[in-house]
Every structure is written in C-alpha cells, then in structure tokens.
Amino acid sequence: MEKQQRIIQMFNDISPTYDRLNRILSFGVDRRWRRNGCLAALKAHGRSVKHLVDVATGTGDLILFWREAGKASGITIERATGVDPAIGMLTLARRKVKNAEFQEAEAAALPMEDSSADMVSISYGIRNVVDVDGALREFHRVLEPGGHVLILEFMSHPEATVMDRMSRFYMNNVLPRVGAMISKDNQAYTYLPESIQAFFSTEQLVNKLTAAGFEMVQVKDDTFGISTRFIARKPG
C-alpha cells in the first residue's frame, strides 16, 4: 500500500475518537487556533465568502469555526464544501455539520472546477499530504482571482527554543501514550510527532506557496510557535 493510502487508512481507523482526542491532547487550545485563523482569513478577505472549500476536513470541525467566525465578523459563508479522502471521517462530518456538502477526494486532486471557490482552508492536514506541491497548485486552481487560502499547521523549528523542547517532549512521550490509550491505535499518535518533525520549516512552506502562484498575506505563530497560521491570496 502506498504511503498516501496508508495515511488515509490510519485516519479512517481513528475517526471515532478523533474530535475528542483533539480537544484532550491540545487541552482545548486548538479551538482558539482554529477560531483565530478563520477570523484573520475573513478579515483579509473582507467580503462574503461565496464558496468555502475545506480540504482534509476530517469531521468538518473547521467549517463550524468558519461559521462562528463569520457571525462574529459579520461576514456570510454562503456555501461550504468539505473534502477528505477518509470515508470514516466524512461519515461523521455529514452527521455533525448541517447545510454543507462533503466529497471524498485527495488534496492534490480536488473535484472542483477552476476558479469555483473564493476561500480554501486546510487545518493540520497539509503535512499528511504526500504531494504538497500538487495540493498547493490545486488550491490555486480552484480559487478565483482575489481568493484566499488559510493553512493551519504544526511546524518544525530548526533552532529549538525552550518551548520547542517542551513541546517535542510532550509530542514524543505523552501524546502517543494518551492517544493510543483512547483511540486503541498504537500507530496514529506515534505518526503525529514524526510527521511534524519531518515536515517543512515555515520558510520552506512559504516558498512553496509563492512557487504555486500565491501572494503571502500573513504568517503568524500561535502559542509560542506550536501552531502556525498561513494566509495567502491568489492574485487578480
């Protein structure tokens, strides 16, 4: 089984406990990261979102945060589509999130027409995509000129601060044990810290976004750099 398919199967396996573990393992702080990211992207967009495409949507969590941020900022999310290759996640998303569409697809092969969305998002999922360059090109393709992309991700830091070392200790020692105990999956929560450490630096991801044709709008760390927010715009 190729790497991307193994990752998809892993997320299918942990889908029943995914939301609960996100809250437990982040001590609930991930809610603030998602909310702040959506608010910042809507501020940059500055107008109603005609079509939001949330990639690697999982159980559809981020769509709910988009709607919450829209209400708080007075910006309407007119249509929302969640895309994910893990059918187990999509089954839960369809139950949890009303008035949204969900489609089974990979980030590097989105089932949307050119320039058919004006906001694309992916939260803590880009590092799980084997073909990152292909995914970024797809985000650019489906966005209309002037549209925005929001990426939230745990980034690797070549020069480790004290907080980085503390975070790494938690990721490598605490998170896998708690995750395995609750999800009954010994692989998934060992994969998580490994995938973060193997992922790009902030500068490398910015370079990939610009190479895909985006203009950077904002790069901002949250909680001492544990989570990083990228907002970019398709010129036009």
N, C-alpha and C positions, 0 to 999 in steps of 0.2 A: 504493500500500500504506500503510495507516495506521501510525502511529508504533509502537504496541504490536507489530504483526505484523513490522515491520522489526527490532525488538529481538529478538524470538523467532527470526527467521531468522538474525540475527547469531550468537546463541548456538548454534544448530544448526551453523553453519559452523565455529565454533571448538571444538566439543565434543571432537574427537580429542586436542587438546593442552591442554585446559582445566586438568586437575589438575596437570600438570607445570608449566605456567606459573604457577599459583597459588603453588606452592612456590618456584619460581625468583624470581618478581617480589617476593614478600614476604620472601625469604631464610628461608623456613620459619616465620616468626613467626606466620603466620595459623593454624598448628596450635595454638599457645598461646592465641590469641584465641578460637578455637572451643571448645577444651577448657575454658578458664576460664568461658566463657559458659554452657556446659552444666552445669558443676559448680555455678555460682551459681544457675541456674534450678532445679536439683534441690534445692538447699538451701532455696530459697524455697518450693518445692512441698511438701517434707517427707514425701512418701509415694510409693508405687509409681505409675508412670505407666501408666495403663490403655491409653491410645491417644495416641501422639505423631503429629502431622501436621507434616511438614517441608515448607514451601512454598518454591517456587523451589529445589527440592532439587538441581538440577543432576545431577551424577553420584552423588548420595547420600552425599557425604562427611560431612555433618553427622550423619547417622544413625549412622555409625560412631563419631563423637565422643560422641554421646549414650550409646551402649552402653558405651564406655570409661569415661565419667564415672559411669554407673550402677554399674559394677563397683567403681570407686574409692570411691563413696559408699555402697555397699550398697543402692542403690535400683534396683528392677527396671523395665525398659522392656518392658512386656508385649506391645505391638503398635506397629508403626511403619508409617506410610504416607508416601511421598514424592510430592509433587505438583509438576509442572513443565509448562509449555506447549511446551517444546522437545523433540521426539521424539528428536533425536540425543543429548541428554543422558540421557534416560530409558533409551535402549538400553544405554548404558554403565552406568548405575546398576543395571539389572537383572542385569548380569553381575557387578558388583562387590559388591553388598550382598545377602547371603542373608537369607532369612526376613523379608522386608519386602515391602510392596505398593507399587506405583508406578502413578500415574494421570496422564494428560495433561489438564491444566486450568490456567487462569489464576488468579492470586491473588485476583482480585475476583469469581471465580465458582467457589468450591470445591465439589467433588462429594460433600460430606458432609452428613449430617443435622444439625439443630440439636442442640447440646449433646452431640455424639458423640465429642468429644476432651477430654482434660484437659491437654494441652500442645500449643502451636503454636509453631513456630520458623520463622525466615527469616534466612539469613545472607548478607549482602552482596547482597541481591536486592531489597529494598524500593524502592531508588532506580530500579530498572528497571521498576517497575510504574507505568503511566501514571495509573491511578485508585487512588492511595494511600488515599484516604478509603474507597473501596469495599472495598479489601482489608482494611483495619483493621476495618470493620464485619463482613466475612466471618469474620475471626479471632474476633471477639467472638461471632458467631452459632454457630460450630461448637464453641466451648468450653463446657463445662459450668460452672455457677457454682462458683467457687473454683479454676478452672483458670488456667493461666499462659501468657503469651506471651513468647518471647525473640526480640529483634531485635538482630542484629549489623550494623553499617553503618559505612562511611566517611562522616564528616560534614563539612559545610562549616563554616568558622570565620570569622565576620565580622571579628574582630580577630586578625590573623595574628601568631603568635609566631615566633621564630627557627625552631623545629621545623616550624611550619606552612609557612614559606617554603621550607625544605629539602625537605619532603615534596612541596610543589607543584612544585618544580623537578624532582624525580625523576619525579613523575607526568606532567608535561608534556613532558619531554625524554628521559628514559631509558626509561621504561616503554613508550611507543608504539613505539620502535625495536626493543627486545628482543622485545616481543610480536609485532610484525609479522614479525620475522625467523624466529621459531619457529613461529608459527601460520600464516604466509603470508597473513594477513588485515590489510590496512592500515587498515581502518575500526575494528575492535573495540577496539583498545587506544589509539586516539585518543578513542573514545567514552567510555572508562572515566574519565579525568580530567575530561572535560567534564561527565559525569553527576554526579560528586561535587561539582564547583563549582556546578552548577545545583540541587543538592538542598537540602533544608531544613536549618536550623540545628537543634541539639539541642533548644532550647526549642520550636521550631515542631513537631518530631515529637512531643515530649511533649504539647503542646497537642492534636495530632490524636489521640493515643492516649486522652487523657481525654475528648475530644469523642465518641469511639467507644464510650465507656462503661467504660473501664479505670481501675483504680486503679494508680498507679505504685508499684513496689516498689523498683527500683534503676535508677539511671543512672550508668554508670561508664566513664571513659575508659581505654583501654589504650595503652601505648607513646606517651605524650605526646599523646594525643588523636587518633592516626591512626585508631584503631578505637574505636567507642563501643558499649557494651552497654546495652540497654533491657530491663528485666524488668517486666511489668505483670500485674495479676490481674483476672479478671472477678469482680466482687463476688457474694457469695452464700454 
